Amino acid sequence: MKEGEKLRTEARKEIKLEIPQKIKEGRVYIFSSYNNTIITLTDLKGNVIHWVSAGSIGFKGTKKATPFAASKVAEAISQVIRKLGIEEISIFVKGIGSGRESAIRSLAARGVKVASLTDITPIPHNGCRPPKVRRV
């Protein structure tokens, strides 16, 4: 089977979303590590509306960390955004994985208006205290 056939599609699994009021703006958090890419959609208060990861779509093993998997995850979350009627999103990117750029490009290409793009990757300023000197 081809890789595209193995992936779960929107037609097979219908997403049930229960949001009481209409949301016009939202936040998208992209977490990209060496092992996976996770995209979370929240409202402006930070309440999670929906999330998708490369593993939940159907990728396994090292294929979860690829840019192709990240673009498929972004495509799945953009369908949810379109279904909810969200017009404008702010993107927050965290992590050092290879899926960062492709997830951002895929979200921007889906026709969602991107208000801001922020990198929130934690950076150590001084780091941990080094170990004591070894005495033999």
N, C-alpha and C positions, 0 to 999 in steps of 0.2 A: 504494500500500500504506500501511496505517496504521503508525505508529511502533512499536506493540507487535508487529506481525507481522515487522518487520525485525530485531528483537532476537533473538539466539540464546537458545534456551530450554534448560532442564535436560534436557528429553526428547530434544533433538537431539544434545547432547554430554554424554555421561556422564563425570563426574569420577572419576578413579581415584586413590584415596588409599591410601597404604601407610604406616601408622603401626604400629610394632611393639607398643607397649603402649597401654593405654587411658588417655586423658587426661581428667581431670575439670575442670581449670581451664585457661584460656588467656588470651592477651592479643590485643586487636584494635587495630591501629594504623590510624588514618584520616588520610591525607594529602590535603588538599584545596587545590588551587591554582586560579589563574584559568583554567587550561586543562584540568584533569583531576581526577578523584577516584580515589585508589588505597587499597584496604583490604587490610591484611595480617593474617593470623592466625598467631600464634606460640604456642609453649609457654611455660612460665614461665622457661625459660633463655634464650629469645629466638630459638630455632631456628624458621625459617619453615616452616609446615605448608602453607599455601595463600595465594594472593593473587588479587585480582580488581580490575580497573580498569574505568572506563567505556569505554575504548577496546576492551578485550578482550571486552566484552559485545556491542558492535556500534555504539556511538555514534561519530559522526565530527564533526570540526570543533568549532565552538563549542557544540554540544549536549552534549559531554562534561563541560562545567563547570556544567551546570544542576543544581538540586536534585532534579529528577526522575531524572536519570541516577545521582546519588548514592544515592537510595533504591533503585534497581534493583541497584546494586552491593552495597548492604547486604543486600538480599534474597538475592542470590546467595551471599554469604559466610555468611548465617544458615542456608542449606540445608546448607552444608558443616559448620557447627558442629553442626547437628542430626544429620547423618549420622555424625559422629565421636563423638557422645554427650557433648560438652562441656556441663557444667551451669552453670558460672559463668565470666564473662569480666570482664576489666578493660579499659576503653577508654582509649586515648591518642590525643588529637586534635592534629594539627599542620597549620598552614597557615591561610590567610586566604580561602579560596575560599567560594563560595556553597553548597557541598554539605555543609558541616560539620554543621549542625543537622539537616538532613533525614536524613543517614546515621545520626546518633545516635538520632533518633526512630524510624527504621525498624528499627534493631537492637533497640531496647527493646520495640517493638511485636510482635516475632516470638516472644516468649516465652522469651528467653534472660535468665537472671538476671545483672544488671550489678552487679558488686561495687564498682567505683570508676570515676570519670570524671576524667581528668586532661588538662589542656591543656599541651602541651609545645612550643608555638610559640616559636621563638627570638626574643628581644627584644634589640636592641642597647642597651647601657647608656650608652655614650658615642659610639659610632659610629666611622667612619673619620676619619683626620686630613684636615682640609680642604686643598684645593690652595693652592699658594703664590699670593701676590698678583700679579696680572698687571701687568707693567711695559711701558709702551708707549714 
